[in-house]
């Protein structure tokens, strides 16, 4: 027999063989424990099969995936069974986006098709522009993103039909789903660029159908430095997927209702809002601003150690060794060392990192700046 758990229920004396598949067991097999072996409907209704309680889903997987595999003990990440290091050094984000969504590195024809559909979707209707411009320039960014995405969805005929027909619009219709997904990515890029230009009082530029997602995002934002695109085309590979994050789970939960891609992605954006997810980076940067200068880092760290505060952006729940993305981010940081060191905010961040890497409190606990925080250093430097 294949590997299995032999479980004996002390309440009944019955034994159960629970198959081990890879590195998991199925909850359905656990539910057999305590369930009567009968076809009697009334007896089945009265029975109480054993269930699994896992607060916060800390030890529960909700689905199988062939997209990403993370080994937190060994410190490895693989996309579609390719090591992240080889993908980082060989390709750019546009290629990896296609690999993750459709399972292969794109041909030129596939790449051109995605660019065309996405570029067309990035051109916002006037109502989208009006929604973004209605916000104060110093408004919170996340609500603006949700508003912009909602405005785009309201102008998408296919998405609007989703809630007005009995048959599923996307489930079982991959061609329609794929096109809607590509449009959704375009909507998000356009929304972010409109928000950036509104906040910074810059002129928004129209996208071009021959450019990549990243190329068009920067074009719409008025950023023309080729070094920025070269840097981000590598950095985005490291954030392309990370197994079952909170926001990924939210997208799946929303998607399971057969909702449209914009609504599902918006659910993920809402989760990214929280201080224990994407919002942690905002809190880390607020701490950098409060510290002000590298000279004030030591007393700040000592206050953290004495439970007088929290240092966001340090440590990671998945990795028990070094996050493999960190070394790759360090390669990019080294290329842009001058820009990093010239930024006052990043001088504070690097001083914290240097202090933490030498302090026994952090070293013994394995607390290091995580890849999410370190990658933001490049955004700031750019």
C-alpha positions in Angstrom: 0.0 0.0 0.0 1.1 3.6 -0.7 2.1 5.8 2.3 -0.7 6.3 4.7 -1.7 7.2 8.2 -3.3 4.4 10.3 -5.8 6.2 12.6 -7.8 4.5 15.4 -10.8 6.3 16.7 -10.7 5.8 20.5 -14.4 6.4 20.7 -15.4 3.5 18.6 -12.3 1.4 18.3 -12.5 1.6 14.5 -9.3 2.0 12.4 -9.0 4.1 9.3 -6.4 4.2 6.6 -5.8 7.8 5.4 -3.7 8.0 2.2 -0.8 10.4 2.1 -0.6 12.1 -1.3 2.7 13.9 -1.7 2.9 16.0 1.4 -0.8 16.2 2.3 -3.9 14.2 3.2 -7.4 15.0 2.0 -10.0 16.4 4.4 -12.6 14.2 2.7 -10.7 11.1 4.0 -10.7 12.6 7.5 -14.5 13.1 7.3 -14.9 9.3 7.0 -14.0 9.1 10.6 -17.1 8.9 12.7 -19.4 8.6 9.7 -21.6 5.4 9.9 -21.0 2.8 7.2 -24.6 2.7 6.0 -26.8 3.8 3.2 -29.6 4.7 5.7 -30.3 8.4 4.9 -31.7 9.1 8.4 -28.7 7.6 10.0 -26.4 9.6 7.8 -28.2 12.8 8.7 -27.9 12.1 12.4 -24.2 11.3 12.2 -21.5 13.8 13.0 -18.4 13.0 10.9 -15.1 14.3 12.2 -14.2 17.7 10.9 -11.0 19.8 10.9 -10.8 23.1 12.7 -7.8 25.2 11.5 -8.1 28.8 12.6 -6.6 31.1 10.0 -6.0 28.1 7.6 -2.4 27.9 9.0 -2.2 24.2 8.2 -4.8 23.7 5.5 -4.4 23.8 1.7 -7.5 24.7 -0.2 -6.5 23.5 -3.7 -3.8 21.9 -5.8 -1.7 24.0 -8.2 0.9 23.4 -10.8 1.8 27.1 -10.9 4.2 27.8 -8.0 6.0 25.6 -5.5 7.7 27.1 -2.4 9.9 25.1 -0.1 10.2 27.3 3.0 12.7 24.9 4.7 15.1 24.8 1.7 14.4 28.4 0.6 13.4 27.6 -3.0 10.7 28.9 -5.4 9.7 27.3 -8.7 7.3 28.7 -11.3 5.8 25.9 -13.5 8.7 23.8 -12.2 11.4 26.3 -13.3 13.7 27.7 -10.5 13.0 31.3 -10.0 16.7 32.1 -10.3 17.0 30.8 -13.9 13.8 32.6 -14.9 15.0 35.9 -13.3 18.3 35.8 -15.2 16.8 34.6 -18.6 13.5 36.3 -19.1 11.5 39.5 -18.3 8.2 39.9 -16.5 6.1 39.8 -19.7 7.4 36.2 -20.4 6.8 35.1 -16.8 3.3 36.5 -16.7 2.4 34.3 -19.7 4.2 31.3 -18.2 2.2 31.6 -15.0 -1.2 32.2 -16.6 -1.0 29.9 -19.6 1.8 27.5 -18.7 4.5 28.4 -21.3 6.9 31.1 -22.4 5.0 33.1 -25.1 5.8 33.0 -28.8 6.0 36.4 -30.6 2.5 35.9 -32.0 1.1 35.2 -28.5 2.9 38.1 -27.0 1.7 40.5 -29.7 -1.9 39.3 -29.2 -1.8 39.9 -25.5 -0.2 43.3 -26.0 -2.9 44.3 -28.5 -5.9 43.3 -26.3 -4.3 44.7 -23.2 -3.3 48.0 -24.8 -6.8 48.5 -26.1 -8.3 47.9 -22.7 -5.9 50.4 -21.1 -7.6 53.3 -22.9 -10.1 54.5 -20.2 -13.6 55.8 -20.9 -14.3 59.3 -19.7 -16.2 58.0 -16.7 -13.1 56.3 -15.4 -11.1 59.5 -15.7 -13.9 61.4 -14.0 -14.0 58.9 -11.1 -10.2 59.2 -10.5 -10.1 63.0 -10.8 -13.0 63.3 -8.3 -10.7 62.3 -5.5 -8.5 64.7 -3.6 -4.9 64.5 -4.8 -3.8 63.3 -1.3 -6.5 60.7 -1.0 -5.7 57.1 0.0 -4.6 55.1 -3.0 -6.4 51.8 -2.3 -10.0 53.3 -2.4 -9.0 55.1 -5.6 -7.9 51.8 -7.2 -11.2 50.1 -6.3 -13.2 53.0 -7.6 -11.3 53.0 -10.9 -11.6 49.3 -11.4 -15.4 49.5 -10.6 -15.7 52.2 -13.3 -13.9 50.1 -15.8 -16.1 47.1 -15.0 -19.2 49.2 -15.5 -18.1 49.9 -19.0 -17.2 46.3 -20.0 -20.2 44.8 -21.7 -19.1 41.2 -21.2 -18.5 41.7 -17.5 -21.8 43.5 -17.0 -23.7 40.5 -18.6 -22.2 38.1 -16.0 -24.9 38.9 -13.5 -27.8 38.9 -15.9 -27.7 35.4 -17.4 -28.3 32.0 -15.8 -25.4 30.2 -17.6 -21.8 30.8 -16.5 -20.1 33.5 -18.6 -16.5 32.4 -17.9 -16.6 28.9 -16.3 -16.0 26.4 -19.0 -15.3 29.1 -21.6 -11.6 29.7 -21.3 -11.4 31.8 -24.5 -13.8 34.4 -23.0 -12.2 34.1 -19.6 -8.7 34.7 -21.0 -9.7 37.8 -22.9 -11.5 39.2 -19.8 -8.4 38.4 -17.7 -6.2 40.3 -20.1 -8.5 43.2 -20.1 -8.6 43.2 -16.3 -4.8 43.5 -16.1 -5.0 46.3 -18.6 -7.7 48.1 -16.5 -5.6 47.8 -13.4 -2.5 49.2 -15.1 -4.5 52.1 -16.5 -6.1 52.8 -13.1 -2.8 52.9 -11.4 -1.3 55.2 -14.0 -4.3 57.6 -13.8 -4.0 57.7 -10.0 -0.3 58.4 -10.2 -0.8 61.3 -12.7 -3.7 62.7 -10.7 -1.7 62.7 -7.4 1.4 64.2 -9.0 -0.4 66.6 -11.3 1.1 65.0 -14.4 -0.3 64.7 -17.9 -1.6 61.1 -18.6 -0.3 59.6 -21.9 -2.2 57.1 -24.1 -1.0 53.5 -24.3 0.5 51.9 -27.4 -0.7 48.5 -28.6 2.9 47.3 -29.4 4.2 47.9 -25.9 4.4 45.4 -23.0 2.2 45.7 -19.9 5.1 47.3 -18.0 6.2 49.5 -20.9 2.7 50.9 -21.3 2.3 51.4 -17.5 5.4 53.6 -17.5 4.4 55.4 -20.7 1.0 56.3 -19.3 2.7 57.5 -16.1 5.2 59.7 -18.1 8.2 57.7 -16.9 10.6 57.4 -19.9 13.9 56.3 -18.2 14.8 52.9 -19.8 16.6 51.9 -16.6 13.3 51.9 -14.7 11.7 49.5 -17.2 14.8 47.2 -17.2 14.8 47.1 -13.4 11.1 46.5 -12.9 10.9 43.9 -15.7 13.2 41.8 -13.4 11.7 42.8 -10.1 8.2 42.0 -11.0 9.2 38.4 -11.8 9.9 37.9 -8.1 6.4 39.0 -7.1 4.5 37.3 -10.0 3.1 34.6 -7.7 3.7 33.3 -4.2 1.4 30.4 -3.7 -1.7 30.9 -1.4 -1.4 34.4 0.0 -4.3 36.1 1.7 -5.1 38.1 -1.4 -4.8 35.0 -3.7 -7.2 33.1 -1.5 -9.6 36.1 -1.6 -9.5 36.1 -5.4 -10.3 32.4 -5.5 -13.1 32.7 -3.0 -14.7 35.5 -5.1 -14.1 33.6 -8.3 -15.8 30.5 -7.0 -19.1 32.5 -7.1 -18.6 32.6 -10.9 -18.1 36.4 -10.7 -16.1 38.3 -13.3 -12.2 38.8 -13.2 -12.5 42.5 -12.2 -14.6 41.7 -9.2 -12.3 38.8 -8.2 -9.2 40.9 -8.5 -10.8 43.7 -6.5 -11.4 41.2 -3.7 -7.6 40.6 -3.7 -6.9 44.3 -3.8 -9.0 44.8 -0.7 -7.0 42.2 1.2 -3.8 43.9 0.1 -5.1 46.9 2.0 -4.5 45.3 5.4 -1.5 46.0 7.7 -0.8 42.3 7.9 -0.5 42.0 4.1 0.4 44.7 1.6 -0.3 47.5 4.0 2.7 46.4 6.1 5.0 48.2 3.6 3.2 51.5 4.1 3.7 51.1 7.9 7.4 50.3 7.4 7.8 53.5 5.3 5.9 55.6 7.9 8.4 54.3 10.4 11.3 55.4 8.2 9.9 58.9 7.9 9.4 59.1 11.7 13.0 58.0 12.3 14.2 60.7 9.9 18.0 60.1 10.0 20.3 57.0 10.2 21.6 58.4 13.6 18.2 57.8 15.2 18.0 54.2 14.1 19.7 52.6 17.2 17.2 54.0 19.8 14.3 53.0 17.5 15.6 49.4 17.3 16.0 49.3 21.1 12.5 50.4 21.5 11.3 47.6 19.2 13.2 45.1 21.2 11.6 46.2 24.5 8.1 45.7 22.9 7.7 49.5 22.5 6.6 49.1 18.9 6.7 46.8 15.8 9.1 46.6 12.9 7.0 45.9 9.8 8.6 44.3 6.8 10.9 42.0 8.8 10.5 38.3 9.0 8.4 36.0 6.9 5.9 33.3 7.9 6.9 30.9 5.1 10.7 30.8 5.1 12.7 29.1 7.8 15.9 30.0 5.9 16.7 32.8 3.5 14.0 33.9 1.0 15.6 33.1 -2.4 14.2 36.3 -3.8 16.3 38.5 -1.5 19.6 37.6 -3.2 18.1 38.5 -6.6 16.8 41.8 -5.2 20.3 42.5 -3.8 21.6 42.1 -7.4 19.2 44.8 -8.5 20.0 47.0 -5.5 23.7 46.8 -6.3 23.1 47.9 -9.9 21.3 51.0 -8.6 23.4 51.5 -5.5 24.0 55.2 -6.2 20.2 55.9 -6.5 19.5 54.0 -3.3 22.2 55.8 -1.2 21.1 59.2 -2.6 17.6 58.8 -1.1 17.3 60.1 2.5 14.4 57.6 3.3 16.4 54.7 2.0 19.5 55.7 4.0 17.3 55.2 7.1 16.0 51.8 5.7 19.5 50.6 5.0 20.7 51.7 8.4 18.0 49.7 10.0 18.9 46.7 7.9 22.6 47.0 8.8 21.8 47.3 12.5 19.3 44.4 12.5 21.8 42.1 10.7 24.3 42.6 13.5 22.0 42.7 16.5 21.8 39.3 18.4 18.0 39.8 19.0 17.3 39.8 15.2 20.0 37.3 14.3 18.9 34.7 16.8 15.3 35.0 15.6 16.2 35.0 12.0 14.5 38.3 11.4 15.6 40.0 8.2 14.1 42.5 5.8 11.7 40.4 3.7 11.6 40.5 -0.1 8.4 42.6 -0.1 10.1 45.4 1.8 13.4 45.2 0.0 11.8 45.4 -3.4 10.2 48.6 -2.4 13.6 50.2 -2.0 14.0 49.9 -5.7 10.7 51.6 -6.4 11.7 54.4 -4.1 15.2 54.7 -5.7 13.7 54.8 -9.2 
